[in-house]
C-alpha cells in the first residue's frame, strides 16, 4: 500500500471512530432530564373525562402522588377510575383497575384520565364502561435532582 492510500485509510478510520464515539456519548444534562405523568388535574367532565388514582407503576404498588418523574421510555400505570356520574349504572364490583402504557418523552408531561364511555348503557358487572387515557400532553421542564430520584 502506498503512502497516500495509507493516509486515506487512517483518516477514514479516525473519522469513523469519532462518529461512533459521538453516537455513544451522552451529556450529564441528558442523564438528569425526565418526563412526568400526572393525575392531579381534573379533566373536563363535559368530554366524559374523570380523574384517576394511580395504584401501580411498572407493576409495583405505589402511594399515589400528583405526578411521577420518569426516565424517557415506556411505563405502565395501573389506575382506578373516580367517575362520579348519575349515568354510571354498573355494580361496585365492576369498578376495577385498568392499565395504560405511556411512552414518556423528555420534558413532556402527560395527564391521565378515565374516559367514561357513553356509547351505550353499561350495567351489572360490565367493566367496559371506561378506559384509561392520556387526555393532555404538554411541555414541562423536568430534571431529576439526583440520578436515584
C-alpha positions in Angstrom: 0.0 0.0 0.0 1.5 3.4 -0.9 1.8 6.3 1.5 -1.2 8.2 0.1 -3.5 5.2 0.4 -2.3 4.6 4.0 -3.0 8.2 5.0 -6.5 7.9 3.4 -7.2 4.7 5.4 -6.0 6.4 8.7 -8.2 9.4 8.1 -11.2 7.2 7.3 -10.7 5.1 10.5 -10.3 8.3 12.6 -13.5 9.8 11.2 -15.4 6.6 11.8 -14.1 6.3 15.4 -15.1 9.9 16.1 -18.6 9.4 14.6 -19.1 6.2 16.7 -18.0 7.9 19.9 -20.3 10.9 19.3 -23.2 8.5 18.9 -22.4 6.8 22.2 -21.8 10.0 24.2 -24.4 11.5 26.5 -24.1 14.7 28.3 -24.7 14.9 32.0 -27.7 17.1 31.3 -29.4 14.3 29.4 -28.9 11.9 32.3 -30.9 14.1 34.6 -33.8 15.2 32.2 -37.0 13.4 32.6 -40.7 13.4 31.7 -43.7 13.2 34.0 -47.1 11.6 34.2 -49.8 13.3 36.3 -53.3 12.7 37.5 -53.9 15.7 39.7 -55.7 18.0 37.3 -59.4 17.5 37.0 -60.1 16.8 33.3 -63.2 18.2 31.5 -66.2 16.2 32.5 -68.1 17.7 29.6 -65.8 15.4 27.5 -66.7 12.4 29.7 -63.3 12.5 31.3 -62.8 12.0 35.0 -59.9 11.7 37.4 -58.0 8.6 38.1 -55.8 7.5 41.0 -52.5 5.6 40.3 -52.2 2.3 42.2 -49.2 0.7 40.5 -46.3 1.9 38.4 -44.5 -0.7 36.2 -46.2 -3.5 38.2 -45.1 -2.2 41.6 -47.6 -0.7 44.1 -47.2 3.0 44.8 -48.5 5.6 47.1 -50.5 7.9 44.8 -48.8 11.2 44.1 -49.9 14.2 42.0 -47.2 13.3 39.4 -44.4 10.9 38.7 -41.0 11.9 37.3 -39.7 9.2 35.0 -36.9 8.5 32.6 -37.9 8.5 29.0 -39.3 5.3 27.8 -42.3 3.0 28.2 -44.1 3.0 31.6 -47.2 1.1 32.7 -49.6 2.6 35.1 -52.4 0.8 36.8 -55.2 3.2 37.6 -58.6 3.2 39.3 -61.3 5.5 37.9 -63.0 8.2 40.0 -66.1 8.6 37.9 -68.9 10.5 39.6 -71.9 10.4 37.2 -75.6 9.6 37.6 -75.2 7.8 34.3 -72.9 5.2 35.8 -75.1 2.0 36.3 -72.5 -0.7 37.0 -72.2 -2.6 40.3 -69.4 -1.7 42.7 -67.6 -5.0 41.8 -67.3 -3.9 38.2 -65.2 -0.8 39.2 -61.9 -2.4 38.7 -58.4 -1.1 37.9 -57.1 -0.9 34.4 -53.6 -0.5 32.9 -52.3 2.1 30.5 -48.8 2.3 28.9 -47.4 5.7 28.4 -44.4 6.4 26.1 -42.7 9.1 28.2 -40.6 11.6 26.3 -38.1 14.1 28.0 -39.6 17.4 29.1 -43.2 16.3 28.5 -46.0 16.0 31.0 -48.8 13.5 30.3 -52.2 13.9 32.2 -54.1 10.7 32.8 -57.9 10.4 33.0 -60.7 7.9 32.9 -62.8 8.1 29.7 -66.4 7.3 30.6 -67.9 5.6 27.6 -71.4 6.9 26.7 -72.0 4.8 23.5 -74.4 2.6 25.4 -75.7 1.9 28.9 -73.3 -0.3 30.8 -74.7 -2.2 33.8 -74.1 -5.0 36.1 -70.5 -6.3 36.1 -69.6 -4.9 32.7 -66.1 -3.3 33.1 -66.1 -1.9 29.6 -67.7 1.4 30.7 -64.4 3.2 30.9 -60.8 3.2 29.7 -57.7 5.0 30.9 -56.4 7.7 28.5 -53.8 10.4 28.2 -56.1 13.4 27.8 -53.5 16.1 27.7 -49.8 16.4 26.8 -47.7 19.5 27.3 -44.1 20.7 27.5 -42.8 20.7 31.1 -39.3 21.1 32.3 -38.4 18.0 34.2 -35.0 17.4 35.9 -34.0 14.7 38.4 -32.4 16.3 41.4 -30.2 13.2 41.6 -29.9 10.1 39.4 -31.6 7.9 42.1 -34.8 10.1 42.2 
